[in-house]
Amino acid sequence: MIALKEARETLYWLKLIRDSELVKPSRLSGLVTESNEIVSILTSIVRSTKSKR
């Protein structure tokens, strides 16, 4: 659960940096995509773990 929280926070900050135009959006698009994928994977792991309990 800690990993999921950290992944979501990372995604939040990447989107904030992108939206504030501190860095070109094209430079962050890959990182945002990967972060979304990591959040999805971790969410799936947490859900399946909870359902097994």
N, C-alpha and C positions, 0 to 999 in steps of 0.2 A: 504494500500500500504506500510505503514511503517513496518507492521508485515511481509510482504513478503520479503522486503529488508533485514530485520534482520534475517529471516529464511535462506535466501540465503547466507548471510554472515556467519552464524553459520555453514552451510554446507561447505562453502569454508574453514573455519578454521579447521573443523574436518578432511576434506580430506587432508589438508596441514599437520596436525599433523600425520595422518596415513601414508602419503607418505614419510614424513621425518623420520619415524620409531622412533619417540620419545616415542610412546606407541605401544604396540603390536597391530597389525591390528585386531586381534580377539576381543580385548576389545572395539574397536570403531565400529565394523561392525554393531551392533544393533543401535547405535546412528546415524550412517550415513544413515541407512535404514529408521529410523524414521524421520530424517530430510528431506530426499527425499520425504517422504509421506506428511509431513507438507507443504513443498514447493508446491507440487502438489495440495493439498487441497486449499491453499491460492491463488495459480494461478487460479484455477477454480472459486473461489469466486470473485476475481478481474475481471476476464473475464465476468462472468455473471452479475456483478454489472455494468460494463461498457456498456454491451449490452442493459440493461434496461433503460439507460439514453436516 
